Amino acid sequence: MSGQQSVEPICVRVNDAARMIGVGRTKLYELIANGELETVKLGKATRITTASLHKLVERHRALN
């Protein structure tokens, strides 16, 4: 065993972010456009921060 710990990513691809919160790509892009999710541009690639995904879920949990 190497003893390596798994590291949670700090940002993920659009498809992965959509899958993580159980929505489609279109809805995810709506959330981005509305400012509900934070994105990072790395060259041409758009990534969504996992922190903003967690915050989005917590905000919506508080509404219920």
C-alpha positions as MATLAB code, in Angstrom:
seq = 'MSGQQSVEPICVRVNDAARMIGVGRTKLYELIANGELETVKLGKATRITTASLHKLVERHRALN';
ca = [
       0.000    0.000    0.000;
       1.237    3.435   -0.884;
      -0.652    5.264    1.871;
      -1.993    7.878   -0.509;
      -5.164    9.636    0.523;
      -7.778   10.527   -2.044;
      -8.048   14.245   -2.645;
     -11.370   15.927   -3.391;
     -11.047   18.048   -6.529;
     -11.473   21.798   -6.114;
     -13.083   22.112   -9.533;
     -14.787   19.738  -11.959;
     -15.932   19.626  -15.562;
     -19.435   20.756  -16.507;
     -20.693   17.209  -17.112;
     -19.281   16.021  -13.795;
     -20.776   18.977  -11.904;
     -24.196   18.327  -13.444;
     -23.983   14.656  -12.479;
     -22.863   15.536   -8.936;
     -25.990   17.591   -8.236;
     -28.364   15.565  -10.389;
     -29.234   18.097  -13.082;
     -28.712   18.302  -16.815;
     -26.156   20.467  -18.602;
     -28.794   23.023  -19.590;
     -29.886   23.529  -15.975;
     -26.258   23.732  -14.868;
     -25.579   26.484  -17.405;
     -28.696   28.310  -16.108;
     -27.278   28.152  -12.588;
     -23.986   29.555  -13.871;
     -25.739   32.355  -15.790;
     -27.764   33.263  -12.686;
     -24.567   33.530  -10.642;
     -25.449   30.585   -8.414;
     -22.313   28.625   -9.334;
     -18.732   29.834   -9.519;
     -16.742   28.942  -12.612;
     -13.060   29.053  -13.440;
     -11.722   29.331  -16.978;
      -8.561   27.323  -17.610;
      -7.657   28.165  -21.166;
     -10.776   27.289  -23.131;
     -12.041   24.862  -20.495;
     -14.740   25.887  -18.024;
     -14.625   24.287  -14.593;
     -17.088   24.599  -11.709;
     -15.733   24.880   -8.187;
     -16.854   22.089   -5.895;
     -17.196   24.645   -3.085;
     -19.886   26.471   -5.080;
     -21.682   23.154   -5.699;
     -21.722   22.451   -1.954;
     -22.954   25.998   -1.216;
     -25.741   25.693   -3.803;
     -27.001   22.478   -2.232;
     -26.836   23.980    1.278;
     -28.789   27.090    0.160;
     -31.514   24.934   -1.367;
     -31.634   22.665    1.686;
     -32.226   25.737    3.862;
     -35.237   26.698    1.696;
     -36.979   23.373    2.320;
];
